[in-house]
């Protein structure tokens, strides 16, 4: 019941969440010469470097490898950005946290929406590449909204927990940076899961991002139905981390004003 009441309260602040999200999005590109174009340029630069290394030097042979790599980068960037921005959503707004009362998780939600807006710009590049390579569109795209919603839920849950812990333990930002760098190479972004040894493949699939990226590629690029096992695991993981993040956030939230 408390959770339902809290959702209703958050809904009343939906306009504030949107305004905070858009404001933060604009602020990120303020006084930038290229402005919003950076949202398009960043994944392209990353794609170019990784494609040259892994397609030529490492000789990874994957159909539509450019799309394979770009989609993995975009999905990973969303998770990485939402958690890194969300981690500072409380400590970065001490004045508002101390002087104004409204649900503090609004800051975390708005940070994830900001990351979503950035990823939408990046998706324009991916759509253009899909058109260039003339990838056929199939009915399996019906899985995509579910996959993306679960990615947002998973990212929001992780962001809520990290933002609360970062108020009390400022080392979290450094620990998380190291973890994300290691996780990037441990997630099948640059290569297929088939390249993993069998024992490591099972471990890799424990990572929700691995299943999210694999399912997105299957349905968008390769016109293949998403695995039922992957869909169930993604949904269960997303809501598990959302509940976990919410519990941690609510447990630590009363001391935010004193700790900041």
N, C-alpha and C positions, 0 to 999 in steps of 0.2 A: 504493500500500500504506500509506503514512504517513497519507494522508487517511482510509482505512478504519479504521486503528487509532485515529485521533483521534476518529472518530465513535463507536467503541465506548467510548472513554474518556468522552466526553461523555454517553453513555447511562447510564453508571454514576453520573453526577452529576445525573440527571434530577430526583430529589427536591429537590436543592439548587436547581436552576434554578427549579422550581415555587415553592419557599418564598421565594426571592429575589423572584420576580415578584409573588407575592401580597403579600409584605411591602411592596414598593415601591408597589403599587397602593393598599393601605390607608393608607400614609403620606401619599399625595397628598391624601387627603380627611380626614386627621386634624385635629380641632379645627375642622372646617368645619361651619357651621350646617346647610347643606343636604346635606352628605355626598355619598353616591354619586349623589344627584339631579342634581348638577352634570354628570354624564356624559350625562344626558338633556337638561338645560337648555341646555348649551353649543351643540350643533348646532342646536337650535330657535331660539336667539337669532340665530345666524349666518344661518340659513335665512330668518328674518323680514326681517332687514336687506337681504340680497342679493336676496330675492324682490321686496321693495318697489321697490328700485332698478332691477333689470333687467326686471321684468315691467311696471312702470308708466312709469318714466322712459325706460329704453332700449327698452321695448316689444318684448322678446324673445318670439316666438310659438313655443312648443314644447309638444307634447302632454304632459300630466302634468308640467308644469314644476316643480311643488313637489317631486315625487319625483325628477325629473331632477336638480334642484339638490341635494337632500338626499343622494342617493346619492353624488354627486360629492364633496360636503363630507366625508362619512364616510370614504370611501376615501382622500381626500387627507389628512385628519386622522390616519389611521393611519400613513401614510408619514411625515408631518411629525413626529408624536410619536415614532415608533420611532427616527428618525434623531436627533432633538434629545435624547431621553433616552439613546439609545445612545451619543451623542457624549461624554456625561459619565459613562458607566458605568465607565470606568477611572480617570479623574482624580478622580471623586467618591468613590472608595473606597480612598484611599491606604493605610490601615491594613491592609486585607485583602490588597491587592496586594503590600505589602512583607513581611508577616509570615506569610502562609499560602500554601502552594503548592497550586494546582489550576489546571486550564486557565483562563486569564484570559478567553477568549472566552465563558465561562459568563456573565459580567456583561453582555455585549452581548446574548446570547440571551435572558437574563431580562428585559432592558429591552424587547426587541421583544415578548415575551410580555405584559409589563405594558401596552404600547400596544394589544395585541390585546384584552386584557380590557376596556380602556376603550372600544374600538370595538364590542365586543359589547354593551355597555350602550347605546351610541348606536344600534345596529341595532334595538333595541326600538322606538325612535321611528319608524324607517323601516317596520317591519312594521305598526305601528299605522296609519301613513299609507297603506300598501298596502291595508289593510282598509277604511279610510275611503273611498278612491277606487275600491274594488272592482276593482282591477286583476286580470285573469284570470291564473291560474297555468298555465304551460305546461311541457312536457317539456324545454324548452330550459334549465331550471334545472340540468340535469345539468352544464352548463359552469361553474357558479358555484364549486363546490369547487376546481376546477383553477385558476380565475382568482384566487381568494383565496389559495391555497397559493403561487402564483407571486408574488403581491403580497408575501407574507410573506418569501419567499426573496429577492426583489429588495431589500426594505427591510433585511433582515438583512445582505446583502452590503454595501450602502451604509453601514450603521451600523458594521460592523466596520472598514471603511476609515477612516471619520470618527473613530471612537473612538481608533484608533491614531495618526492624524495629530494629533489634538487634544492628545495627551500631549506632543508635541514642538513643535507650533505652536499656541499658544492663540488665535491670531487666527482659527483655523478656525471657531470658533463664530460670529463676527461675519460672516465671509464667507458661511457657510452660511445665516444668517438672511436676508441680502440676496438670496442666490440663490433661496431658497425663496419669498420674497415675489414676486420677478419670475416664477418658475416657476408660481406659482399662477394668475397672469393669462395666462400663456402656454399653460396646459393647458386643454382644453375642459371646464371645470367649470361656468362661468357661461353658456356658449353652446355651440351645436353646432359641429362641425368644418366644416360647410358654410358657416359665416359667414366662414371664413378665405379669403383669396385663394389661388388654386391653388398659387402658388409657396411660400407660407407653410404651406400644408396639409401638404406633403411634409416640411418641416422640423419641424412640430409632431408628426408621427407618428414621428419619431425618438425622442421621449420615451416610454419604456415606460409611464409613468403615463397618458398620453393613451389608449393602446390598452387599458389595463386598465379605465379608467373607461368608455370607449366600449363595450367588450365586456360589462361588467357591466350597463350600462344596456340594451343590446340584449336580453340574455338574461333579465333580471329584470323590467324595466318593459314592454318592447315585444314580448316573446315571439318574438324573432327569433334564429335560430341565430348563434352567434359566428363571425366570419370566420376561416377556416382560416389565412389570412395573419397575422391578429392573434394567434391562439393560438401559432403558431410563433415569431413575433417576441417575444411576451411571455415564452415559455419560454426562448428563446435569450438574451434580455437578462437575465432573472432569474439564470440560472446563470452568465452572463458576469460580472455584478457580484458574485455570491457568490464565485466563484473569485478575482476581482480583490481583493475586500475581504479574503478569507482570506489571500491571498499578502502583501498589505500588512501585515495584522495580525501574521502570523507573522514577517515580516521585522523589524518594529519591536518586537515583544513582549519580546525579551531586555533592552531598555534601559528598560522601564517603571518598574521600582523606583527606578532612579537619577534619572529625569527628574521623577517626581511629587514 
